[in-house]
Amino acid sequence: MAEAERALGDSDPDAEPGPLEPPAQPVGVPLGRGRGQQPQQALAQLDELGRLRPGVALAGNALAWGAALLPLLVATGIAPAMLALALGGLIWAPYVTLEASLLQRLVPAHLLGRVFGVRRAVSAAAVPLGAAGGGLLLDHLPPTTVIGASAVLCMLGGAAALCVPALHRLPARPRRPAAQRG
């Protein structure tokens, strides 16, 4: 019972922190350490990367993701395949963040819940449908052909998006004043 009271903050303020209280130190990997940079410098660099034109960055990211899958066509072991997929994950992670931040900037506040709800519903349906479609293709085609087609289609989609002038005009995030950057 005492543990539950501590976790909820109903006990002596001098008691040890409970499991639901935030840690005293930030959780995660400190950015920039090991390369002679302070975390604030690394965060400032990330801030600058956030100012890229999002339409171009998203299209380029899709192109890079497709390119990251191409080594799977010739991989002869699990290690090279895992390395290619890890690289793809490193490429794709910023895409998700950039897409969400772009939607937050472009969608009116009163519609954000609807837009993110629809986006999530479509994504939740697309993943199993894509996996099912890929599984059906594997009945008729070798795995390398299915993966290769996926990579090429993703690259074509990214390249096509790079050719859309409207995506080049999507506004970059405005630069924050130095006082707000930490």
Beta strands, then each sheet from edge to edge (+ up, - down):
end
